Each structure stands twice: as structure tokens, then as C-alpha cells.
Amino acid sequence: MSHLPLLVRREFWEHRSFFITPAIVAAIMIFAALINHLEFGRASIHLLEPEYAGKHYSIMTGILAGLALPYMIAMGFLIVFYLLDSLYADRKDRSVLFWKSLPVSDTETVLSKLIVAGVVLPAVILVAAFVTSIICALIESVRLSGMIENVWRVIWLPPAWFSAQILLLYCFVVMILWYLPILAWLMLASAWARRAVILWAILPPLMLVLLEDFAFNTNYVANMLRDRFLGWFELAIRHDGISEHFMMIDGERIPMTGRIGDALDPGSFFSSPGLWIGLVVAAVFLWGAILLRRRRSET
């Protein structure tokens, strides 16, 4: 019988930050909506102007997708610090001895933590972002209802809400797959380090960059790391006519997607050698983390 569901629940029992962080982001965004400092309101007020006629769907899709950006930033920090602590904390407090006494394998333990970081936590963040979008939309609808005719019909355009969620889900999936080697590396560092985990995670790649530059005067490692952090966007999002996917409101660029299929390029992403090489590297890092987990019981 698989123990993964129980191990995943354990992670949520032990890490209150999984609930606190989305709650803080939601509170900030709702407060910003209440005091009219959210881009949603400033952009929505222009929706019915003649120059934007026929673009309501495009504009609302971009606005709704943009509301998830604070959640994505918070999720990035949350996942990094969670994984850095994932295999180190129970060795530090020696609770690893208790868990090793249970009929739970080290493979299941490591995989459960990766599943939490790469699947469950992004799903929680996606739901939290959607709920917050609804609340912010309600606030803006009430505020603008006395200023703009038919504002409820514009803001609550069903195709725009559906497209925004599809866009966010797609971005979450491709980001997690692309960043999987980084996530696995953080777990390997957590399993290896006896202290200062963050230094063990950062210094080896940094030293490789510096040594390559000093010894060979090349930047292959630096370029590889840059592509690993930013390459998913270049592969997964179409760049043809990218200027058409933005609009200007009050001197600010607002993202637009005319049709959701025009902005997504899953074919290029899933056929990229960088994706599959990265998945192989991630598997090697995970295998190393599992071996270290078996051999090290305390710091």
C-alpha cells in the first residue's frame, strides 16, 4: 500500500506556511482592491471606451491572468525554502529516526516532498489565486457599477475567465516541468548539507561559473543556468507578433491574449531537448537525494 497520500498530508500538517503565505497574499490584494490600488480597477474602467471595442475578452483575459502574478512570486519563494529544509530539518531535530522506524521507504519520503512542491502546492496556489480574483472582481464591479454602464457584463465575461485559468494552468505546468532539475537539486543539497543548506545549494553552481570564466574565458555554464531559469517562457509562449498581446492604458503595458491558442506553444516546449535533458538530470539528483537520505540519519 502506498504511503504517499499520508506523507503529503504530513507535510501540510507540519508546514503552516502553506496556508499562511496564500492568506497573506490574498489579504494584501483584497486590501489593494478595496483602496482602489489594483490594476484591475484602473484597467477595467477603460474597457468600454470606443478604441477598445471588441477587445473585452482579450483585455479581461490578460487582467485576470495578471492577478495571479503575486501568487506565483510567493509560490517561488515558498517552494525554494521548503525544499531547502525538506530533508535537512528532520536530521537536525533527529525526528528522522522516528520516521525511519516506520514502514515508510526513503524513496516515498523524498517523492512525497517533491510532489508537495511540484504538484500539490501549485494547485493550492492556483485555487487561491482564482478565489482572490473572484473577490477582487466583485469589489471592482461594485465600485465601477455606478460609473460604467454594463460593467458587470464586461468584468464577468465567462470566456475570459475560462481562458485566464487555462493560461495559468498551462504556465504552472510548464514552469514546474522546466524547473524540476532545480527543485531536485535543492532536495539534493538539503539531503547533503550538515549546516548552511542555502550555501550548499548556491555555491557549487556559482563556483562552476567562476572557474569556467577564469580557466577557459567562456560562459557555457552561466548560459545554461540562465536558460534553465528563463528558457521555459521562450519555448512555451509564442513570440510571433508578441506586440499584439499587449495594450497601453494610462501609459502602462497591459498583457493581452486575443485567442488563448495564439499565445501558447506546447509543441515547441514538449519537443525541446532542454526539457527532456532536464528531466533526466532531475531524476539523477533525486536518486542522489534518496541515497543520502538512507545513509544520513542526523546532522
C-alpha positions, 0 to 999 in steps of 0.5 A, a space after each residue: 500500500 502506498 504511503 504517499 497520500 499520508 506523507 503529503 498530508 504530513 507535510 501540510 500538517 507540519 508546514 503552516 506556511 502553506 496556508 499562511 503565505 496564500 492568506 497573506 497574499 490574498 489579504 494584501 490584494 483584497 486590501 489593494 482592491 478595496 483602496 482602489 490600488 489594483 490594476 484591475 480597477 484602473 484597467 477595467 474602467 477603460 474597457 468600454 471606451 470606443 478604441 477598445 471595442 471588441 477587445 473585452 475578452 482579450 483585455 479581461 483575459 490578460 487582467 485576470 491572468 495578471 492577478 495571479 502574478 503575486 501568487 506565483 512570486 510567493 509560490 517561488 519563494 515558498 517552494 525554494 525554502 521548503 525544499 531547502 529544509 525538506 530533508 535537512 530539518 528532520 536530521 537536525 531535530 533527529 525526528 528522522 529516526 522516528 520516521 525511519 522506524 516506520 514502514 515508510 521507504 526513503 524513496 516515498 519520503 523524498 517523492 512525497 516532498 517533491 510532489 508537495 512542491 511540484 504538484 500539490 502546492 501549485 494547485 493550492 496556489 492556483 485555487 487561491 489565486 482564482 478565489 482572490 480574483 473572484 473577490 477582487 472582481 466583485 469589489 471592482 464591479 461594485 465600485 465601477 457599477 455606478 460609473 460604467 454602464 454594463 460593467 458587470 457584463 464586461 468584468 464577468 465575461 465567462 470566456 475570459 475567465 475560462 481562458 485566464 485559468 487555462 493560461 495559468 494552468 498551462 504556465 504552472 505546468 510548464 514552469 514546474 516541468 522546466 524547473 524540476 532539475 532545480 527543485 531536485 537539486 535543492 532536495 539534493 543539497 538539503 539531503 547533503 548539507 550538515 549546516 548552511 543548506 542555502 550555501 550548499 545549494 548556491 555555491 557549487 553552481 556559482 563556483 562552476 561559473 567562476 572557474 569556467 570564466 577564469 580557466 577557459 574565458 567562456 560562459 557555457 555554464 552561466 548560459 545554461 543556468 540562465 536558460 534553465 531559469 528563463 528558457 521555459 517562457 521562450 519555448 512555451 509562449 509564442 513570440 510571433 507578433 508578441 506586440 499584439 498581446 499587449 495594450 497601453 492604458 494610462 501609459 502602462 503595458 497591459 498583457 493581452 491574449 486575443 485567442 488563448 491558442 495564439 499565445 501558447 506553444 506546447 509543441 515547441 516546449 514538449 519537443 525541446 531537448 532542454 526539457 527532456 535533458 532536464 528531466 533526466 538530470 532531475 531524476 539523477 539528483 533525486 536518486 542522489 537525494 534518496 541515497 543520502 537520505 538512507 545513509 544520513 540519519 542526523 546532522 
